[in-house]
Amino acid sequence: MKRIVIFADEPDWHCRRLLKAFARRQAAASIVSLRKCGFSLGGDGSGLLIPGFERSLPDVALVRNIPSGSFEQVTFRLSLLHALRELGIPVVNDARAIERCVDKSMTSFLLHRAGIPTPATFVAEDQERAASWRRTEPADVVAKPLFGAQGRGLSRIAPGEPTPDPGGDPLRGVLYLQRYVGRARDWQDYRVFCVGEVAAAAMVRRGASWVTNVARGGVCEPAPCTGRLAELAAAAAAAVGAGYCGVDLIEDAERGFLVLEVNSMPAWKGLQSVAEIDLADRIAHHVLGL
């Protein structure tokens, strides 16, 4: 029987679905917060402290979330995931993939490097350089927090409007600017859920504003997980090295589908409400196959 550790702060809806999915597949899964883990070095053993796995390490680790905290705390928690990988324990998603996706600038760079179409993007700390780039952009741009999620902290800036000061919240010193791609009304974009770098399910999100996230009032509808939409989502998952992820895409009138972001610790409650497959079961199948 494989022993799985699910790193999460609490047994939320997603964790409960995962626990049931692993149990159906005769695997023993338990939930542990990274807040409770640590290192104990200088003696025998692996050096890792994971509650419930004192005698032997888990066979696989699944990361549902990393608790927020100080820069030092988050770095330490990522180090625990790095250590598991160094010890040969498969981690889904591992620290490298999480770091790549949490940092939107690295996500955009990896998408660009892989030749995956994405809106024109500029990232810098210098407000004057950002303003110079904006003068080459004929359309609105969207300023995003580098580490933001669920549509928080977004602002849309029209040509001629001042470039925001990067200091303070929500930008915290870095200007991440992306060409706005969308409509004047009837706003929509797509979320594709990938598992094992394969597109598993998709939905269209229809928003009351240009920010379409479900957390901001977006309404989910099923979408065919086929064709170019599925192809680009799978390519984006491979570009960041994610074992499971949510890929956000938008359709441009001229260029077709463009990848906006990749989320390495995605929620899927909204998507599950319109999906024909059990996404937790698909994750469990992938994890147990490692």
C-alpha positions as a Markdown table, in Angstrom:
| # | Residue | x | y | z |
|---|---|---|---|---|
| 1 | Met | 0.0 | 0.0 | 0.0 |
| 2 | Lys | 1.5 | 3.3 | -1.1 |
| 3 | Arg | 1.7 | 6.0 | 1.6 |
| 4 | Ile | 0.9 | 9.5 | 0.4 |
| 5 | Val | 1.4 | 12.8 | 2.3 |
| 6 | Ile | -0.9 | 15.7 | 1.2 |
| 7 | Phe | 0.6 | 19.0 | 2.2 |
| 8 | Ala | -2.2 | 21.3 | 3.1 |
| 9 | Asp | -3.2 | 23.5 | 6.1 |
| 10 | Glu | -6.6 | 22.0 | 6.6 |
| 11 | Pro | -8.9 | 19.3 | 5.2 |
| 12 | Asp | -10.8 | 21.5 | 2.8 |
| 13 | Trp | -13.2 | 20.4 | 0.1 |
| 14 | His | -10.3 | 19.5 | -2.3 |
| 15 | Cys | -8.4 | 17.5 | 0.4 |
| 16 | Arg | -11.5 | 15.5 | 1.3 |
| 17 | Arg | -12.0 | 14.6 | -2.4 |
| 18 | Leu | -8.4 | 13.6 | -2.7 |
| 19 | Leu | -8.5 | 11.4 | 0.5 |
| 20 | Lys | -11.5 | 9.6 | -0.9 |
| 21 | Ala | -9.9 | 9.1 | -4.3 |
| 22 | Phe | -6.7 | 7.6 | -2.8 |
| 23 | Ala | -8.8 | 5.4 | -0.5 |
| 24 | Arg | -10.7 | 4.0 | -3.5 |
| 25 | Arg | -7.3 | 3.1 | -5.0 |
| 26 | Gln | -6.2 | 1.3 | -1.8 |
| 27 | Ala | -3.6 | 4.0 | -0.9 |
| 28 | Ala | -3.1 | 5.5 | 2.5 |
| 29 | Ala | -3.1 | 9.3 | 2.4 |
| 30 | Ser | -2.8 | 11.7 | 5.2 |
| 31 | Ile | -2.9 | 15.5 | 5.5 |
| 32 | Val | 0.1 | 17.4 | 7.0 |
| 33 | Ser | 0.8 | 21.1 | 7.2 |
| 34 | Leu | 4.2 | 22.2 | 6.1 |
| 35 | Arg | 4.1 | 24.4 | 9.2 |
| 36 | Lys | 4.5 | 21.2 | 11.3 |
| 37 | Cys | 7.5 | 19.9 | 9.3 |
| 38 | Gly | 11.2 | 20.5 | 9.8 |
| 39 | Phe | 14.8 | 19.3 | 9.6 |
| 40 | Ser | 16.7 | 17.4 | 12.3 |
| 41 | Leu | 20.2 | 16.9 | 11.1 |
| 42 | Gly | 23.4 | 15.4 | 12.4 |
| 43 | Gly | 22.1 | 12.0 | 13.4 |
| 44 | Asp | 20.7 | 9.0 | 11.6 |
| 45 | Gly | 17.8 | 9.0 | 9.2 |
| 46 | Ser | 16.8 | 11.3 | 6.3 |
| 47 | Gly | 17.0 | 14.5 | 8.3 |
| 48 | Leu | 13.4 | 15.4 | 7.5 |
| 49 | Leu | 10.6 | 15.7 | 10.1 |
| 50 | Ile | 7.2 | 15.0 | 8.8 |
| 51 | Pro | 4.4 | 14.1 | 11.3 |
| 52 | Gly | 3.2 | 10.6 | 10.8 |
| 53 | Phe | 6.2 | 9.6 | 8.8 |
| 54 | Glu | 8.8 | 9.5 | 11.6 |
| 55 | Arg | 9.9 | 5.9 | 10.7 |
| 56 | Ser | 9.9 | 6.1 | 7.0 |
| 57 | Leu | 9.3 | 8.8 | 4.4 |
| 58 | Pro | 6.1 | 8.8 | 2.3 |
| 59 | Asp | 6.2 | 7.2 | -1.1 |
| 60 | Val | 4.8 | 10.3 | -2.8 |
| 61 | Ala | 4.0 | 13.9 | -1.7 |
| 62 | Leu | 1.2 | 15.9 | -3.1 |
| 63 | Val | 1.2 | 19.7 | -2.5 |
| 64 | Arg | -2.3 | 21.2 | -2.1 |
| 65 | Asn | -1.0 | 24.5 | -0.8 |
| 66 | Ile | 1.9 | 26.2 | 0.9 |
| 67 | Pro | 0.9 | 28.4 | 3.8 |
| 68 | Ser | 1.6 | 32.0 | 3.5 |
| 69 | Gly | 4.1 | 33.6 | 5.8 |
| 70 | Ser | 7.3 | 35.7 | 5.9 |
| 71 | Phe | 9.9 | 35.4 | 3.1 |
| 72 | Glu | 11.9 | 33.2 | 5.4 |
| 73 | Gln | 9.0 | 30.9 | 6.3 |
| 74 | Val | 8.0 | 30.4 | 2.6 |
| 75 | Thr | 11.6 | 29.7 | 1.6 |
| 76 | Phe | 11.9 | 27.2 | 4.4 |
| 77 | Arg | 8.8 | 25.4 | 3.4 |
| 78 | Leu | 10.0 | 25.2 | -0.2 |
| 79 | Ser | 13.3 | 23.9 | 1.1 |
| 80 | Leu | 11.4 | 20.9 | 2.6 |
| 81 | Leu | 9.9 | 20.1 | -0.8 |
| 82 | His | 13.3 | 20.5 | -2.4 |
| 83 | Ala | 14.7 | 18.1 | 0.2 |
| 84 | Leu | 12.1 | 15.4 | -0.6 |
| 85 | Arg | 13.0 | 15.6 | -4.2 |
| 86 | Glu | 16.7 | 15.3 | -3.3 |
| 87 | Leu | 15.9 | 12.1 | -1.4 |
| 88 | Gly | 14.2 | 10.6 | -4.4 |
| 89 | Ile | 10.6 | 11.1 | -3.2 |
| 90 | Pro | 8.3 | 12.2 | -6.1 |
| 91 | Val | 6.6 | 15.5 | -5.3 |
| 92 | Val | 3.6 | 16.8 | -7.2 |
| 93 | Asn | 4.1 | 19.7 | -7.7 |
| 94 | Asp | 7.7 | 19.9 | -6.7 |
| 95 | Ala | 9.3 | 23.1 | -5.5 |
| 96 | Arg | 10.7 | 24.0 | -8.9 |
| 97 | Ala | 7.3 | 24.0 | -10.6 |
| 98 | Ile | 5.7 | 25.9 | -7.7 |
| 99 | Glu | 8.4 | 28.6 | -7.8 |
| 100 | Arg | 8.1 | 28.9 | -11.6 |
| 101 | Cys | 4.3 | 29.4 | -11.4 |
| 102 | Val | 4.1 | 31.6 | -8.3 |
| 103 | Asp | 6.4 | 34.0 | -10.0 |
| 104 | Lys | 4.5 | 35.3 | -13.1 |
| 105 | Ser | 7.6 | 36.7 | -14.7 |
| 106 | Met | 9.2 | 33.3 | -14.8 |
| 107 | Thr | 6.0 | 31.7 | -16.0 |
| 108 | Ser | 5.9 | 34.2 | -18.9 |
| 109 | Phe | 9.6 | 33.7 | -19.7 |
| 110 | Leu | 9.2 | 29.9 | -19.8 |
| 111 | Leu | 6.1 | 30.2 | -22.1 |
| 112 | His | 8.0 | 32.6 | -24.3 |
| 113 | Arg | 11.0 | 30.3 | -24.4 |
| 114 | Ala | 8.8 | 27.3 | -25.4 |
| 115 | Gly | 7.2 | 29.3 | -28.2 |
| 116 | Ile | 3.7 | 29.2 | -26.6 |
| 117 | Pro | 1.6 | 32.3 | -27.6 |
| 118 | Thr | 1.0 | 34.7 | -24.8 |
| 119 | Pro | 0.2 | 38.4 | -24.6 |
| 120 | Ala | 3.1 | 40.9 | -24.9 |
| 121 | Thr | 4.5 | 41.2 | -21.4 |
| 122 | Phe | 7.0 | 43.6 | -19.7 |
| 123 | Val | 8.4 | 43.1 | -16.2 |
| 124 | Ala | 10.9 | 45.4 | -14.4 |
| 125 | Glu | 11.3 | 47.5 | -11.3 |
| 126 | Asp | 12.0 | 50.7 | -13.2 |
| 127 | Gln | 8.9 | 52.9 | -13.7 |
| 128 | Glu | 10.5 | 54.9 | -16.5 |
| 129 | Arg | 11.5 | 51.8 | -18.5 |
| 130 | Ala | 7.9 | 50.4 | -18.0 |
| 131 | Ala | 6.5 | 53.8 | -19.3 |
| 132 | Ser | 8.8 | 53.6 | -22.3 |
| 133 | Trp | 7.5 | 50.1 | -23.1 |
| 134 | Arg | 3.9 | 51.2 | -22.7 |
| 135 | Arg | 4.4 | 53.9 | -25.4 |
| 136 | Thr | 5.0 | 51.1 | -27.9 |
| 137 | Glu | 1.7 | 49.4 | -26.9 |
| 138 | Pro | -1.5 | 50.6 | -28.7 |
| 139 | Ala | -3.9 | 48.8 | -26.3 |
| 140 | Asp | -4.7 | 48.8 | -22.6 |
| 141 | Val | -2.3 | 47.0 | -20.3 |
| 142 | Val | -3.0 | 45.0 | -17.1 |
| 143 | Ala | -0.8 | 45.5 | -14.1 |
| 144 | Lys | -0.6 | 42.4 | -12.0 |
| 145 | Pro | 1.0 | 41.6 | -8.6 |
| 146 | Leu | 3.9 | 39.2 | -9.4 |
| 147 | Phe | 2.7 | 36.8 | -6.7 |
| 148 | Gly | -1.1 | 37.5 | -7.0 |
| 149 | Ala | -3.9 | 34.9 | -7.5 |
| 150 | Gln | -7.7 | 34.7 | -7.9 |
| 151 | Gly | -7.8 | 38.1 | -9.6 |
| 152 | Arg | -6.7 | 40.1 | -6.6 |
| 153 | Gly | -4.8 | 43.3 | -7.2 |
| 154 | Leu | -5.3 | 43.6 | -10.9 |
| 155 | Ser | -5.6 | 47.0 | -12.5 |
| 156 | Arg | -6.3 | 47.9 | -16.2 |
| 157 | Ile | -4.5 | 51.0 | -17.6 |
| 158 | Ala | -5.6 | 52.8 | -20.8 |
| 159 | Pro | -3.1 | 54.4 | -23.2 |
| 160 | Gly | -2.2 | 57.9 | -21.9 |
| 161 | Glu | -2.9 | 57.0 | -18.2 |
| 162 | Pro | 0.2 | 57.1 | -15.9 |
| 163 | Thr | 2.2 | 54.0 | -15.3 |
| 164 | Pro | 1.6 | 52.9 | -11.7 |
| 165 | Asp | 4.3 | 53.4 | -9.1 |
| 166 | Pro | 5.7 | 50.0 | -8.3 |
| 167 | Gly | 6.2 | 50.8 | -4.6 |
| 168 | Gly | 3.8 | 49.5 | -2.0 |
| 169 | Asp | 0.9 | 47.1 | -2.3 |
| 170 | Pro | -0.2 | 45.4 | -4.4 |
| 171 | Leu | 2.8 | 45.5 | -6.8 |
| 172 | Arg | 5.4 | 45.4 | -4.0 |
| 173 | Gly | 8.2 | 46.9 | -6.1 |
| 174 | Val | 7.8 | 45.0 | -9.4 |
| 175 | Leu | 5.9 | 46.1 | -12.4 |
| 176 | Tyr | 4.4 | 43.2 | -14.3 |
| 177 | Leu | 2.5 | 44.6 | -17.3 |
| 178 | Gln | 0.7 | 42.5 | -19.9 |
| 179 | Arg | -1.2 | 43.7 | -22.9 |
| 180 | Tyr | -4.9 | 43.5 | -22.3 |
| 181 | Val | -6.6 | 40.9 | -24.5 |
| 182 | Gly | -10.4 | 40.8 | -24.3 |
| 183 | Arg | -13.7 | 42.4 | -25.1 |
| 184 | Ala | -15.5 | 45.6 | -24.3 |
| 185 | Arg | -18.3 | 43.4 | -22.8 |
| 186 | Asp | -19.4 | 39.8 | -22.6 |
| 187 | Trp | -16.0 | 39.0 | -20.9 |
| 188 | Gln | -14.8 | 35.4 | -20.9 |
| 189 | Asp | -11.7 | 33.3 | -20.7 |
| 190 | Tyr | -10.8 | 29.6 | -20.2 |
| 191 | Arg | -9.4 | 27.4 | -17.5 |
| 192 | Val | -8.0 | 24.1 | -18.5 |
| 193 | Phe | -7.0 | 21.5 | -15.8 |
| 194 | Cys | -4.0 | 19.5 | -16.7 |
| 195 | Val | -2.8 | 16.3 | -15.0 |
| 196 | Gly | 0.4 | 14.6 | -16.0 |
| 197 | Glu | 0.9 | 17.3 | -18.7 |
| 198 | Val | -2.4 | 16.1 | -20.3 |
| 199 | Ala | -5.4 | 18.4 | -20.6 |
| 200 | Ala | -8.1 | 16.7 | -18.6 |
| 201 | Ala | -11.0 | 19.1 | -18.4 |
| 202 | Ala | -11.9 | 22.7 | -19.4 |
| 203 | Met | -14.4 | 25.4 | -18.7 |
| 204 | Val | -15.2 | 28.8 | -19.9 |
| 205 | Arg | -15.5 | 31.5 | -17.3 |
| 206 | Arg | -17.9 | 34.3 | -17.9 |
| 207 | Gly | -17.4 | 37.4 | -15.8 |
| 208 | Ala | -19.5 | 40.4 | -14.7 |
| 209 | Ser | -16.3 | 42.4 | -15.5 |
| 210 | Trp | -13.0 | 41.9 | -17.4 |
| 211 | Val | -11.8 | 40.0 | -14.2 |
| 212 | Thr | -13.4 | 36.6 | -14.8 |
| 213 | Asn | -12.0 | 34.6 | -11.8 |
| 214 | Val | -14.6 | 32.5 | -10.0 |
| 215 | Ala | -13.5 | 34.2 | -6.8 |
| 216 | Arg | -14.5 | 37.5 | -8.4 |
| 217 | Gly | -18.0 | 36.3 | -9.5 |
| 218 | Gly | -17.1 | 34.5 | -12.7 |
| 219 | Val | -19.7 | 31.8 | -13.8 |
| 220 | Cys | -18.4 | 28.4 | -15.0 |
| 221 | Glu | -19.7 | 26.6 | -18.1 |
| 222 | Pro | -18.3 | 23.5 | -19.6 |
| 223 | Ala | -16.0 | 23.8 | -22.6 |
| 224 | Pro | -14.7 | 21.0 | -25.0 |
| 225 | Cys | -11.2 | 20.0 | -23.8 |
| 226 | Thr | -10.0 | 19.5 | -27.4 |
| 227 | Gly | -8.1 | 21.0 | -30.2 |
| 228 | Arg | -5.8 | 24.1 | -29.9 |
| 229 | Leu | -7.2 | 24.9 | -26.4 |
| 230 | Ala | -6.1 | 21.5 | -25.0 |
| 231 | Glu | -2.8 | 21.5 | -27.0 |
| 232 | Leu | -1.7 | 24.8 | -25.6 |
| 233 | Ala | -2.7 | 24.0 | -22.1 |
| 234 | Ala | -0.7 | 20.8 | -22.1 |
| 235 | Ala | 2.3 | 22.6 | -23.6 |
| 236 | Ala | 2.2 | 25.2 | -20.9 |
| 237 | Ala | 2.1 | 22.5 | -18.2 |
| 238 | Ala | 5.1 | 20.9 | -19.7 |
| 239 | Ala | 6.9 | 24.3 | -20.0 |
| 240 | Val | 6.7 | 24.8 | -16.2 |
| 241 | Gly | 7.2 | 21.2 | -15.3 |
| 242 | Ala | 3.8 | 20.8 | -13.4 |
| 243 | Gly | 2.4 | 17.4 | -12.7 |
| 244 | Tyr | -1.0 | 19.0 | -12.3 |
| 245 | Cys | -2.1 | 22.6 | -12.8 |
| 246 | Gly | -4.7 | 25.1 | -14.0 |
| 247 | Val | -3.9 | 26.9 | -17.2 |
| 248 | Asp | -5.7 | 30.2 | -18.0 |
| 249 | Leu | -6.2 | 31.1 | -21.6 |
| 250 | Ile | -8.0 | 33.8 | -23.5 |
| 251 | Glu | -9.0 | 34.0 | -27.2 |
| 252 | Asp | -7.6 | 36.8 | -29.3 |
| 253 | Ala | -9.4 | 37.8 | -32.5 |
| 254 | Glu | -6.1 | 37.7 | -34.5 |
| 255 | Arg | -3.8 | 35.2 | -32.8 |
| 256 | Gly | -6.3 | 32.7 | -31.4 |
| 257 | Phe | -5.8 | 31.2 | -28.0 |
| 258 | Leu | -3.1 | 32.8 | -25.8 |
| 259 | Val | -1.9 | 31.4 | -22.5 |
| 260 | Leu | -2.2 | 34.0 | -19.6 |
| 261 | Glu | -1.0 | 32.1 | -16.5 |
| 262 | Val | -0.3 | 28.7 | -15.0 |
| 263 | Asn | -1.4 | 27.9 | -11.5 |
| 264 | Ser | 0.6 | 25.0 | -9.8 |
| 265 | Met | -1.7 | 24.8 | -6.8 |
| 266 | Pro | -5.1 | 25.3 | -8.4 |
| 267 | Ala | -8.6 | 25.1 | -6.9 |
| 268 | Trp | -11.0 | 23.0 | -9.0 |
| 269 | Lys | -14.3 | 23.2 | -7.2 |
| 270 | Gly | -15.8 | 25.5 | -9.9 |
| 271 | Leu | -14.5 | 23.3 | -12.7 |
| 272 | Gln | -15.6 | 20.1 | -11.0 |
| 273 | Ser | -19.2 | 21.5 | -11.0 |
| 274 | Val | -19.2 | 21.4 | -14.8 |
| 275 | Ala | -16.7 | 18.6 | -15.6 |
| 276 | Glu | -17.7 | 15.1 | -16.5 |
| 277 | Ile | -14.7 | 13.4 | -14.9 |
| 278 | Asp | -13.6 | 13.3 | -11.2 |
| 279 | Leu | -10.6 | 15.5 | -11.1 |
| 280 | Ala | -9.4 | 14.3 | -7.7 |
| 281 | Asp | -9.5 | 10.8 | -9.0 |
| 282 | Arg | -7.5 | 11.8 | -12.0 |
| 283 | Ile | -4.8 | 13.4 | -9.8 |
| 284 | Ala | -4.7 | 10.3 | -7.5 |
| 285 | His | -4.2 | 8.0 | -10.6 |
| 286 | His | -1.3 | 10.2 | -11.7 |
| 287 | Val | 0.3 | 10.4 | -8.3 |
| 288 | Leu | 0.1 | 6.6 | -7.7 |
| 289 | Gly | 1.7 | 6.0 | -11.1 |
| 290 | Leu | 4.9 | 7.8 | -10.1 |
